[in-house]
Amino acid sequence: MGLFFLACVSREPGIRGRGPRRPPLPHSTLLYGETYNLTSNSTEIARSSMSLRRSARLGSIPTIKAPAQSSAPKMTRVQNNAVTKPRKTSPTKKAAPKATTKTPTNSGSSYWSPEPPALDSSTQNLATNTAANNRLHTPPPLDRPVDPHRTNATLLTPHGSSVAAYPPHAEDASPSKTGLPRPAATTGTLLDQAVAHLIATDPRLKPVIEQHPCPLFSPEGLAEKIDPFNSLTSSIIGQQVSGAAAKSIRNKFLALFQIEPSEDGSRSRFPLPEEVAKCDIPTLRTAGLSQRKAEYIQGLAEKFANGELSAQKLAKASDEELVEMLIAVRGLGKWSVEMFATFALKRTDVFSTGDLGVQRGCAAFVGRDVSKLKAKGGGKFKYMSEKDMLELAAKFSPYRSLFMWYMWRIENVDVAVLTG
């Protein structure tokens, strides 16, 4: 529309010796820290055992932090021989900055509509409040004509203009003038029509629909503006890497074209296809791209630069024409095209039989035991054959994208991963 790890950190009491107390040793799934070796000398072993036992007792006592003072008083400690000695005061260390917890990103953000870098808490609150106020004053349009077999999102050209499949009031124009079928709905009615069709076709979907309202084809979702060159480039960057790696590579890619974050953390623009097409492969690779990905992105940029691909063509193409155009791009497979058509272009009659989450959802929907099917194996279509999936989904056309979305919900698939 990715394809987005928590490291558990535990602490142990430090080992007290004759010097200052060691800081707690950090551990994670990789074993960081020191290794303590005991000598074969019995005296050393005894001392080490005693030290470990004493350390365990003292470590279990909660530490009470004293208020900060300019001159810390000397502290004493009792040795094993009961002789009291003053403890040396260690130099005051600056407190390490507290680790800030990153706020999870919005699941609506994706490769298809990449979000700006994460904001700090104060800026994020300001941005959230501003966005909320804007939504209150500028509700999404409800009367823009849309159709299940055309692009329902508003697309942005690389130079900043907007393109929609249907002009305003296209419902009054004849198809001979627009070159398109008469629009079947508006941005305000599309989701209601789709939901009504799904429930009328199979009432078993009603509970999951009521529990999980779909934001994708809502008026707010359809109001999202998409830059297709930006989205497709970001989807290639994100293939087969983690979300954090994809974000890092994307930022380095933008830096190649001297595009820096603005004050609010967003990017002022995305490089033009002409700029990327002129950039040689070795330079693109310095952003962290593989040889193949660099070639894919350069090839995609060339298609946008020479007009073979454009926002206008992607907006008005039929479903079949769209797949044919995008499959011709190196680096874009059938699944990537299907996800782009669903999550970016907001087309409502897409159905991906090759997606394992959709397969599992369809199998569970018709009453099959998904856990047993998973254990048996059986290749690409181990949960349900492609023929059976197509037959099941056919009755939900022209709203198979929404049906597919609910198959993910039935199997609790994280759609945020699918969107990037």
KEVEX-728413 format. One record per residue: x, y, z of N, C-alpha, C in turn. Coordinates in steps of 0.001 Angstrom, whole numbers, padded with zeros to 6 digits, always signed. Each point is the difference from the previous one (the first is absolute). Last residue first. Example, Ala and Ser with C-alpha at 12.3 -4.5 7.8 and 13.67 -1.06 7.14 Angstrom:
<rs>
+012850-002250+007080+000820+001190+000060-000770+001090+000730;+000290-005720-000070-000890+001190+000000+000900+001200+000000;
</rs>
This chain:
<rs>
+002465-001750+004449+001303+000484+000130+000604-000022+001247;-004467-001607-001522+000072+001345-000546+001387+000571+000191;-000982-004288+001621-000300-000050-001423+000090+001380-000624;+000495-000390+004625+001157-000608-000656-000208-000017-001504;-003523+001446+002685+001057+001023-000031+001254-000536-000666;-003778-002759+000937-000066+000675-001293+001054+001090-000097;-000316-004624+002818+000321+001406+000241+000074+000719-001346;-003063-004417+001213+001220+000430-000686+000201+001482+000259;-003543-003361+001557+000774+000949+000819+001341+000360-000636;-003755-002701-001844+001211-000698+000450+000925+000902+000815;-004050+001749-001711-000420-001283+000567+001190-000762+000561;+000737+004016-002409-000503+000251+001357-000415-001313+000674;+001336-000067-004544+001148+000290+000876-000460+000172+001444;-003322-000426-003128+000659-001304+000149+001274+000166+000839;-002351+003865-001202-000637-000709+001120+000522-001426+000149;+001565+002652-003582+000374+000686+001236-000594-000719+001209;-001256-001451-004310+001371-000411+000319+000437+000629+001326;-004128+001384-001711-000085-001391+000456+001380-000511+000404;-000139+004173-001974-000547+000082+001356-000153-001406+000579;+001356+000301-004439+001055+000573+000855-000474+000064+001451;-002989-001347-003450+000855-001072+000518+001150+000541+000843;-004244+001793-002416+000572+000492+001269+000898-001061+000629;-003197-000010-004056+001266+000706-000228+000637+000570+001267;-001340-004576+000290+000379+001027-000968-001182+000972-000186;-000008-004092+002660+000109+001283+000698+000456+001132-000930;-000460-004656-001312-001333+000510+000326+000046+001339+000731;+004036-002424-001158-000687+000529-001182-001345+000630+000348;+003134-002404+003040+000026+001466-000050-000854+000577-001121;+000482-004785+000606-000562+000580+001216-000123+001508-000116;+002146-002362-003475-001441-000283-000005-000681+000623+001224;+004673+000260-000286-000613+000869-001010-001515-000209-000059;+002510-002813+002844+000020+001377+000493-000695+000948-000980;+000618-004540-001217-001040+000144+001025-000069+001431+000538;+003440-001008-003087-001311-000122-000657-001124+000202+001014;+004457-000242+001547-000279+001283-000657-001373-000013-000655;+000780-003112+004290+000474+000086-001376-000375+001351-000606;+001098-000824+005221-001161-000031-000891+000508+000160-001425;+003015-000685+003642-001211+000251+000782-001269-000117-000848;+004471-000504-001807-000267-001092+000928-001285+000214+000804;+002673+001993-004122-001430+000105+000312-000422-001120+000953;+004596+000375-001273-000438+001390+000021-001450+000148+000428;+002173-004595+001521+000385+000950-001031-000642+001363+000159;-000393-003964+002999-000753-000137-001243+000289+001084-001009;-000144-001436+005793+000775+000525-001127-000824-000099-001270;-001107-001267+004761+000126-000955-001091+000919+000479-001109;-001167+002736+003806+000892-001088+000392+000228-000984-001145;-003077+003583-000540+001359+000525+000089+000987-001115+000316;-004584-000968+000011+000471+000185-001376+001434+000508-000007;-002191-000399+004124+000309-001320-000547+000545+000106-001419;-001473+003956+002115+001190-000520+000687+000392-001373-000530;-004001+002149-001566+001219+000587-000561+001251-000578+000653;-005003-001883-000886+000900+000123+001144+001366+000468-000506;-004934+001130-002394+001125-000936+000047+000876+000276+001222;-004158+002405-001686-000080-001010+001040+001133-000996+000059;-000881+004130-002774-000841-001115-000474+000026-001174+000965;+002560+003885+000979-001358+000496-000271-000930-001132-000456;+004696-000722+000664-000729+000082+001272-001449+000406-000239;+002791-000057-003760-000159-001360+000515-000783-000007+001304;+001144+004162-001875-001031-000678-000807-000255-001416+000513;+003492+002460+002027-001303+000573+000316-001124-000677-000763;+004455-001203-000954-000408-000496+001319-001384+000523+000371;+001890+001613-004027-000279-001437-000084-000503-000542+001332;+001494+004423-000123-001299-000123-000671-000376-001473-000115;+004238+000932+001702-001023+000439+000941-001395-000110-000586;+003762-000943-002743-000284-001075+000953-001056+000397+001016;+000499+001694-005172+000287+000479+001345-000407-001068+001022;-000748-000221-004850+001341-000397+000415+000382+000453+001390;-004133+001080-002365-000011-001415+000387+001371-000452+000510;-002662+004872-000361+001318-000612-000097-000043-001442+000494;-003382+004167-002082+000012-001190+000861+001297-000747-000237;-003065+004986-001051+001280-000719-000052-000091-001210+000923;-003139+003965-001108-000250-001351-000506+001295-000764-000230;-000550+004740+001548-000808-000853+000877-000215-001421-000505;+003914+004265+000029-000889-000720-000914-000723-001093+000785;+003467+003580+001289-001337-000184+000584-000989-000616-000993;+004954+001190-000168-000972+000507-000971-001436-000129+000494;+003493-001500+002913+000353+001331-000502-001088+000556-000898;-000441-004366+001985+000281+000942+001082+000345+001406-000473;-001153-003601-003203-000948+000014+001116+000258+001165+000954;+002873-000807-003741-001339+000317-000507-001013+000119+001136;+004375-001393+001054+000014+001397-000421-001388+000420-000484;+000661-004526+001036-000014+000804+001217-000012+001496-000319;+000353-003018-003605-001312-000144+000648-000088+000844+001270;+004130-000228-002273-000974+000766-000795-001375-000061+000656;+003405-002607+001882+000271+001425+000229-000998+000866-000751;-000187-004666-000748-000469+000343+001350+000213+001487+000278;+001645-001737-004097-001471+000042+000031-000509+000421+001371;+004865+001730-001049-000690-001257-000289-001502+000154+000140;+004455+003332-000860-001389-000027+000479-000638-001312-000434;+004471+001111-001207-000036+000200+001445-001395+000012+000577;+000749+001413-005063+000865-000930+000729-000041+000328+001485;-004031+000995-003429+001072+000675+000725+000833-001043+000737;-004025-001078-002416+001109+000245-000937+001181+000688+000662;-004134-000766+002232+000765-001239-000049+001198+000158-000937;-003168+003535+000326+000906-000070+001137+000834-001277+000027;-003315+000890-003492+000978+001088+000051+001044-000218+001080;-003660-003047-000342+000906-000138-001146+001090+001070+000027;-003467+000189+003191+000904-001118+000277+001023-000137-001126;-003355+003215-000640+000885+000379+001104+001021-001099+000282;-003471-000754-003137+001034+000893-000532+001010+000381+001080;-003787-002536+001289+000899-000804-000835+001145+000852-000553;-003411+002160+002489+000758-000912+000865+001024-000801-000808;-001164+004621-002159-000846-001069+000532+000856-000907+000875;+001324+005221-000631+000134-001342-000567-001025-000954+000597;+000842+004761+001225-001107-000327-000904+000073-001406-000581;+003277+001900+003170-001322+000373+000501-001115-000568-000868;+004615-000474-001177-000342-000869+001130-001388+000297+000532;+001745+002743-003454-000244-001359-000492-000416-000929+001131;+001183+004436+001134-001210-000002-000822-000328-001412-000486;+004050+000793+002341-001155+000023+000903-001293-000068-000791;+004188-002236-002304-000354+001340+000465-001183-000105+000945;+003880-002893-003509-000852-000029+001193-000283+001437+000406;+002251-000326-003839-000562-001347-000108-000907-000293+001198;+002712+004064-000790-001444-000008-000179-000628-001363-000169;+004733+001509+000967-000346+000003-001430-001495-000105-000273;+001744+000077+004520+000585+001152-000687-000395+000050-001479;-001265-003666+002807-000760+001199+000343+000526+001212-000773;+002307-004025-000567-001359-000166-000530-000884+001201+000335;+004411-000178+001745+000030+000215-001446-001396-000120-000610;+000598-001019+004588+000106+001438-000238-000005+000312-001497;+000130-004513+001316-001309+000585+000307+000011+001498-000294;+004097-002256-000383-000914-000376-001081-001395+000576+000203;+003185+000574+003435+000377+000802-001163-000919-000301-001185;-000556-002598+003827-000443+001375+000255+000355+000914-001172;+001468-004515-000142-001463+000068-000042-000481+001449+000127;+004616-000905+000508-000420-000115-001396-001519+000123-000126;+001803-000089+004306+000415+001240-000654-000427+000000-001469;-000674-003924+002463-000953+001043+000373+000345+001340-000642;+002988-003646-000673-001295-000236-000642-000986+001139+000311;+004227+000026+002154+000149+000251-001440-001351-000117-000705;-000447+001279+005052+000713-001061-000701+000107+000373-001483;-000338+003780+003922-000770-000837-000912+000880-001100-000589;+001237+003760+002987-000278-001289+000634-000827-000926-000869;+001838+004438-001089-001108+000167+000953-000319-001299+000730;+003219+000327-003552+000561+000575+001228-001084+000263+001044;-000958-001538-004486+000373-001067+000933+000588+000548+001296;-001102+002859-003667-001216-000493+000668+000356-001053+001046;+003489+001557-002719-000435+001035+000952-001248-000446+000754;+001672-002841-003440+000901+000044+001167-000400+001052+001030;-002578-000226-004093-000207-001124+000920+000966+000036+001191;-001320+004662-002447+000573-001286-000400-000148-001039+001114;-003226+004301-001392+000947-000422+001042+000537-001397-000341;-003457+002270-002521+001341+000472-000345+001059-000455+001002;-004646-000977+000657+000425-000671-001233+001426+000392-000388;-002143+002158+003660+000403-001369+000350+000514-000729-001239;-001714+004352-000594+001199+000059+000841+000521-001404+000300;-004087+000473-002333+001128+000397-000850+001309+000031+000795;-004130-000811+002269+000465-001158-000771+001207+000326-000883;-000594+002889+004425-000727-000169-001256+000507-001238-000729;+000151+000604+005478+000727+000281-001245-000845-000278-001233;-002374+001633+004420+000616-001261-000383+000728+000262-001316;-001194+003604+004243-000412-000557-001282+000643-001367-000187;+000172+002445+004142-000578+001056-000821-000490-000534-001337;+000082-002775+004695+000874+000284-001137-000679+001013-000907;-000678-000458+005526-000422-000543-001277+001011+000356-001087;+000236+001491+004650+000408-001386-000168-000397-000611-001325;-000504+004663+001661-000999-000886+000611+000321-001476-000196;+002833+003453-001849-000072+000187+001458-000992-000947+000658;+001963-001831-004544-000345+001359+000397-000166+000066+001507;+003284-003522-002845-001277+000203+000710-000234+001474+000303;+002909-001225-004360+000134-000118+001444-001358+000200+000672;+002540-001060-004987-001327+000224+000581+000101-000281+001490;+003357-000460-003814+000036+001182+000873-001395+000353+000533;+001228-003995-002511-000529+001095-000813-000144+001283+000825;+001552-004056+001908+000774+000053-001241-000409+001190-000862;-002338-001188+003999+001157+000863+000219+000883+000091-001242;-003733-002951+000126-000426+001396-000146+001185+000953+000158;+000826-004551+000752-000350+000204-001414-000413+001458-000238;+000749-001409+004391+001268+000161-000710-000231+000245-001488;-003760-000943+002623+000548+001300+000390+001337+000270-000700;-001990-004227-000600-000778+001038-000680+000531+001390+000339;+001852-003743+002182+000421+000050-001406-000738+001116-000734;-001266-000803+004450+001361+000520-000048+000477+000145-001450;-004160-002045+000783-000069+001435+000308+001382+000642-000093;-000339-004669-000504-000602+000682-001154-000039+001508+000225;+001421-002743+003544+001011+000054-001061-000531+000745-001209;-002969-000782+003541+001025+000959+000411+001072+000143-001076;-003425-003238-000635-000519+001368-000100+001044+001041+000353;+001822-004634-001913-000850+000411+001117-000478+001431-000208;+001019-003050-004309+000775+000585+001097-000978+000406+001098;-001258-001789-004455+000881-000969+000667+000956+000627+001015;-002378+003565-002928-000097-001441-000261+001076-000776+000744;-000759+004966-000209-000393-000790+001159-000082-001492-000218;+001087+003258-003477+000986+000143+001075-000314-000951+001153;-003135+000306-003460+001183-000742-000435+001087+000070+001073;-003851+002532+000732-000324-001427+000118+001175-000863-000450;+000270+004699-000436+000110-000410+001407-000314-001477+000173;-000564+001874-004275+001418+000012+000357+000195-000494+001429;-004391+000594-001483+000598-001180-000615+001498-000078+000298;-002400+003803+001582-000499-001233+000616+000687-001235-000566;+000956+004317-001851+000485-000102+001377-000379-001357+000590;-001849+000994-004120+001447-000229-000154+000659-000159+001368;-004676+001080-000153+000311-001383-000393+001488-000281-000178;-002804+003295+003275+000977+000215-001065+000462-001380-000463;-004734+001658+002631+001087-000951-000195+000887+000457-001155;-004049+001717+003894+000632+000251-001292+001277-000829-000107;-004940-000445+002884+001466-000026+000040+000562+000182-001403;-004703-000478+001137+000502+001375-000117+001522+000057+000006;-002558-004034+000674-000019+000383-001411+000509+001424-000212;-000427-001694+004424+000997-000775-000728+000088+000408-001464;-003359+001944+002684+001332+000479+000424+001107-000736-000762;-004499-001353-000698+000256+001325-000584+001374+000550+000369;-000181-005234+000038-000843+001018+000634+000254+001343-000682;+002209-004360-000776-000908+000568-001002-001009+000973+000614;+003432-002018+002747+000648+000127-001297-000878+000717-001022;-000862-001438+004742+000293+001412-000284+000457+000249-001431;-003328-003796+002592+001134+000132-000918+000253+001474-000320;-002141-002748+004495-000319+000926-001093+001241+000232-000862;-001290-003902+003447+001187+000613-000620-000411+000917-001153;-003279-002291+002689+001102+000068+000963+001211+000751-000561;-003878-000861-002684-000380+000909+001095+001145+000172+000999;+000619-003052-003500-000103+001349-000562-000351+001003+001098;+000033-004577+001050+001372+000486-000149+000005+001411-000592;-004252-002167+000535+000676+000243+001288+001411+000566-000149;-002521-001140-004055-000497+001156+000747+000714+000212+001332;+000485-003638-003401+001003+001058+000087-000426+001150+000907;-002773-003774-001208+000989-000389+001008+001074+001075+000174;-003607+000128-003362-000247+000639+001307+001012-000380+001074;+000259+000307-005456+000248-001017+001026-000138+000649+001379;-001392+002362-003912+000513-001203-000658+000245-001125+000996;-001376+004278+001503-001095-000610-000752+000445-001301-000669;+003228+002579+002235-000916-000610+000966-001163-000675-000710;+003146+002375-002651+000634-001140+000663-000964-000706+000938;-001425+003992-002110+000119-001097-000970+000614-001236+000659;-000296+003984+002507-001337-000559-000215+000057-001191-000960;+003971+002429+000693-000359-000764+001198-001370-000659-000174;+001433+002925-003424+000823-001206+000036-000366-000889+001189;-002076+004240-000452-000452-000916-001050+000766-001315+000057;+001363+003413+002898-001322-000502+000397-000535-000990-001026;+004042+002241-000965+000177-001004+001049-001338-000580+000429;-000075+003531-003263+000681-001215-000481+000086-001077+001067;-001831+004711+000236-000889-001174-000030+000702-001306-000335;+002045+004519+000252-000829-000111+001202-000838-001253+000050;+002795+001226-003742+000872-000278+001150-000798-000153+001286;-002653-001257-004334+000787+001181+000367+000885-000376+001180;-002164-003133-004307-000194+000481+001371+000731+001321+000165;-000069-002491-004156-001016-000773+000716-000306+000554+001375;+001717+002204-005062+000394-000338+001382-001136-000643+000768;+000646-000535-005337-000651+000941+000912+000337-000380+001447;+003576-001282-003714-001362-000391+000377-000588+001008+000977;+003607+001876-003406-000037-000896+001160-001430-000452+000244;+001468+003393-003165+000810-001165-000345+000054-001028+001112;-002412+004442-000498+001067-000205+000985+000944-001129-000393;-003761+001099-002790+000787+001226+000192+001173-000223+000958;-003137-003468-000904+000678+000318-001264+000861+001245+000124;-002824-001516+003603+001278-000719-000121+000745+000311-001295;-003294+003724+002113-000141-001307-000641+001363-000668-000111;-001516+003513+003984+000576-000046-001342-000138-001409-000571;-001274+001288+004467-000950+000584-000947+000501-000071-001435;+002581-001466+003736-001175-000872-000066-001035+000523-000981;+004052+002309+001196+000127-000921-001130-001207-000919-000117;+001366+003832+003123-001289-000107-000690+000078-000921-001220;+004767+001333+001497-001230+000289+000758-001235-000079-000905;+003960-003024-001680-000115+001424+000343-001266+000232+000821;+002911-004671-000152-001219+000671-000454+000034+001475+000374;+003775-002656+000974-000526-000723-001163-001193+000725-000596;+003785+002834+002419-001041-000941+000415-000559-000668-001249;+004565+003209+001773-000709-000694-001075-001017-000945+000631;+003552+004644+001161-000852-001112+000427-000763-000579-001188;+005118+002699+000592-001416+000146-000334-000767-001266+000382;+004925+000593+000513-000872+000551+001028-001463+000177-000341;+004076-002044-002316+000151+001460+000051-001068+000665+000877;+000198-004784-000872+001289+000383+000593+000179+001505+000145;-004981-001772+000196+001058-000119-000992+001332+000383+000655;-004434-002121+002496+000843+001183-000180+001019-000276-001090;-005250-002065+001266+001426-000209-000216+000709+001328-000222;-004676-002115+002534+000511+001133-000768+001506-000148-000104;-003428-004279+000521+000823+000979+000706+000315+001156-000936;-002355-003836-001524-000873+000858+000798+000764+000996+000863;+000498-003066-004868+000704+000480+001181-000873+000988+000743;-002492-003805-002802+000932+001081-000304+000686+000414+001298;-003603-003216-000309+001010-000472-000941+000944+001104-000468;-003758+000679+003154+000792-001142+000480+001142-000406-000922;-001746+005124+000388-000494-001228-000623+000884-001166+000435;-001576+005721+001074+000961-001108+000036-000641-001231-000625;-000691+005884+000924-000408-001253-000650+001123-001042+000043;-001004+003938+003698+000884-000258-001140-000382-001332-000622;-001960+002232+004018-000702-000017-001274+000901-000243-001210;+001095+000635+004832-000899-001149-000077-000630-000170-001377;+004730+002276+002669-001099+000159-000968-000813-001280-000108;+002498+001296+004624+000318-000546-001321-001176+000185-000952;+000760+003580+003943-000412-001400-000127+000305-000511-001405;+001756+004126+002969+000002-000414-001401-000365-001479-000107;+000072+002210+004230-000374+001113-000857-000058-000390-001474;+001216-003149+003426-001269+000586+000425-000468+001070-000981;+004197-002030-000597-001073-000918-000358-001355+000564+000392;+003835+002383+001211-000214+000074-001442-001130-000917-000436;+001379-000136+004490-000716+001243-000294-000293+000138-001480;+002599-003661+001364-001380-000149+000485-000815+001255-000303;+004587+000074-000986-000712-000865-000938-001457-000170+000415;+002790+002382+002895-000218+000761-001226-000790-000819-001003;+001314-002100+003976-001045+000983+000250-000314+000806-001247;+003556-003059-000247-001266-000714+000172-001151+000976+000204;+004395+001693-000208-000443-000446-001315-001348-000705+000083;+002010+001338+004005-000405+001169-000763-000534-000411-001362;+001809-003344+002701-001265+000465+000553-000528+001197-000773;+004229-001609-001155-001032-000936-000417-001366+000422+000531;+003825+002393+001274-000344+000289-001386-001116-000901-000473;+001632-000794+004290-000642+001310-000043-000426+000354-001422;+002381-004110+000758-001343-000005+000590-000695+001348-000126;+003529-001184-003783+000064-000119+001447-001394+000225+000571;+000418-002132-004896+000138+001275+000683+000181-000236+001492;+001155-003055-004742-000712+000100+001273+000276+001338+000673;+000267-000209-005394+000692-000583+001154-000766+000241+001295;-003107-000045-004261+001244+000696+000327+000675-000670+001188;-003082-003012-003246-000134+001055+000993+001324+000717+000209;-002258-002676-004503+001009-000015+001068-000122+001183+000934;-003105-002793-003270-000076+001406+000416+000974+000185+001148;+000089-004087-002172-000822+000680-001001-000172+001478+000343;+002253-003039+002868+000834+000273-001160-000781+000865-000991;-001955+000704+004677+000437-001161-000742+001007+000373-001047;-003788+001493+004407+001185+000358-000768+000562-001239-000670;-003676-000246+002983-000397+000462-001307+001181+000404-000863;+000320-001342+004551-000079-001130-000900-000433+000417-001385;+002840+003007+003494-001368-000230-000427-000045-001144-000990;+003937+000110+003583-000469+000764-001143-001416-000395-000369;+002221-000085+005042-000237-000811-001188-000535+000857-001131;+003253+002028+003662-001428-000202-000181-000232-000830-001247;+004424-000085+003253-000550+000464-001271-001486-000314-000075;+003135+001039+004366-000765-001052-000648-000613+000543-001265;+004660+001477+002653-001374+000386-000331-000671-001133-000730;+004130+000273+003764-000396-000461-001333-001447+000359-000244;+003375+002847+003178-001004-001065+000023-000375-000368-001419;+004895+001885+001432-001338+000444-000420-000958-001161-000039;+004076+000047+003453-000235-000302-001421-001395+000454-000384;+002994+002323+003866-001048-001000-000207-000211-000203-001485;+004712+001430+002128-001222+000578-000554-001010-001102-000248;+003732-000338+003894-000225-000262-001429-001303+000640-000441;+003933+000669+004149-001406+000068-000400-000122-000194-001500;+004019-002237+002865-000389+001270-000612-001434-000043-000498;+001317-003021+004186+000273+000013-001441-000437+001329-000581;+001711-001358+005049-001104+000614-000745+000359+000059-001473;+001581-003632+003852+000430+001111-000829-001177+000524-000801;-000360-002375+004863-000112-000271-001421+000444+001231-000791;+001568-001699+005117-000766+000975-000790+000004-000386-001482;+000202-003662+003969+000867+000853-000792-000851+000995-000780;-000121-003896+004355-000714+001012-000760+000990+000894-000717;+000064-005324+001727+000702+001282+000071-000717+000990-000892;-001036-004800+000565-000688+000931+000907+000721+001321+000145;+000924-003787-003060+000709-000083+001271-000515+001003+001020;-001743-000265-004432-000227-001300+000633+000682-000109+001358;-001254+004918-001508+000658-001111-000665-000312-001290+000745;-002764+004837-000433+000547-000983+000937+000584-001149-000789;-000722+005558-001137-000487-001355-000235+000699-000946+000955;-001297+005711-000913+000844-001070+000540-000598-001327-000363;+000013+005419-002031-000771-001131+000495+000969-001070+000489;-000021+005726-000810+000679-001273-000131-000836-001097+000621;-002293+004423-002179+000708-000451+001201+000656-001350-000234;-000909+003872-003809-000556-001241+000527+000779-000444+001222;-001043+004850-002355+001120-000777+000538-000559-001232+000668;-003019+002646-002337+001215+000474-000646+001214-000768+000493;-004846-002321-000241+000675+001017+000789+001287+000384-000693;-005107-002886-000780+001294+000449-000517+000554+001110+000862;-003222-003829+002060-000085+001210-000798+001381+000470-000425;-000783-005214+000703+000118+001195+000833-000129+001226-000866;-001967-005184-000673+000801+001070-000560-000013+001208+000921;-000531-005397+000859-000703+001264+000229+000902+001110-000487;-000559-005582-001102+000873+001151+000187-000825+001260+000165;-001121-005402+001239-000294+001135-000881+000889+001184+000336;+001370-005170+000600-000489+001104+000809-000283+001190-000889;+001924-004113-001564-001440-000136+000188-000589+001129+000820;+004707-000430-000886-000715+000388-001203-001497-000104+000152;+002948-001419+003433-000049+001458-000088-000796+000455-001217;+000659-004633+000605-000781+000551+001128-000143+001505-000135;+002628-002231-003196-001408-000343-000183-000853+000581+001105;+004661+000454+000276-000539+000841-001063-001486-000263-000198;+002458-002704+002950-000218+001316+000584-000650+000945-001020;+001228-004239-001504-001129-000101+000935-000304+001359+000603;+003692-000261-002873-001250-000176-000747-001193-000073+000927;+004315+000163+001873-000349+001281-000618-001318-000095-000747;+001817-003906+001863-000473+000889+001063-000461+001329-000590;+001970-003050-002944-001317-000490+000431-000590+000910+001054;+004389+000909-001430-000979+000320-001050-001394-000444+000412;+003607-001085+002825-000273+001440+000024-001070+000374-001037;+001452-004445+000071-000763+000320+001205-000357+001470+000036;+002801-001473-003445-001357-000508-000184-000874+000350+001192;+004598+001018+000209-000703+000908-000910-001437-000442-000204;+002724-002764+002527-000240+001255+000729-000774+000957-000872;+001457-004120-001799-001161-000149+000889-000308+001282+000732;+002202-000514-004973+000436+000194+001375-001202-000006+000925;-000157-000149-004842-000077-001287+000700+000418+000119+001451;-002341+004125-002700+001234-000779-000050-000180-001293+000767;-003850+002935-002686+000521-000319+001314+001262-000853-000150;-002710+003828-003274+000630-001317+000113+000568-000189+001407;-003932+003162-002799+000861-000073+001174+000535-001428+000121;-002036+003468-004056+000069-001377+000478+000999-000055+001154;-003362+004150-002276+001301-000534+000313-000112-001451+000446;-003380+002714-003614+000412+000065+001400+001344-000668+000201;-004349-000819-003593+001000+001035+000209+000378-000021+001480;-002651-003374-003499+000556+000090+001343+001092+001052+000036;-004685-000324-002899+001422-000238-000186+000683+000251+001345;-004396+000671+000185+000030-001309-000637+001401-000369-000435;+000314+003321+003787-001083-000078-000963+000043-001380-000602;+002117+003269+004417-000075-001251-000751-001116+000129-001018;+003409+003193+003661-001132-000161-000906+000067-001316-000738;+001840+001417+005031+000425-000458-001320-001203-000165-000905;+001015+003490+004335-000719-001208-000437+000395-000356-001424;+003713+002546+002734-001368+000298-000471-000691-001272-000427;+003742-000126+003859-000112+000025-001456-001427+000378-000407;+002466+001617+004592-000947-000977-000540-000070+000120-001514;+004544+001381+002500-001387+000469-000097-000873-001060-000649;+004109-002249+002073-000123+001338-000577-001459+000434-000020;+001425-004297+001483+000624+000964+000888-000116+001406-000540;-003705-003198-001535+001327-000458+000390+000593+001002+000969;-005104-001552-002337+000789+000897+000837+001355-000636+000310;-003774-000377-004113+000852-000806+000889+000878+000951+000776;-005159+001049-002066+001428+000021-000293+000765-000855+001001;-005160-000955-001561+000790+000780+000968+001464-000069-000357;-003345-000435-004017+000388-000804+001148+000698+000894+001013;-003736+000518-004497+001141+000475+000781+000258-000949+001163;-002477+000255-005357-000089-000395+001409+001237+000484+000712;-003018+000854-004871+001225+000277+000747-000222-000378+001447;-002044-000856-005331-000271-000081+001438+001309+000155+000744;-001654+001793-004940+001044-000744+000708-000293+000027+001477;-003013+000470-004776+000214+000488+001357+001056-000857+000657;-001604+001679-005111+000449-001142+000723+000329+000501+001393;-004888+001931-009587+000521+000218+001094+000299-001287+001131;-001677+000119-006695+000317-000495+000566+000769+000329+001022;-002101+000671-001142+000500-000194-000102-000157+000113+000239;-003852+003469-004611-000534+000119+000000+000508+000113+000000;
</rs>
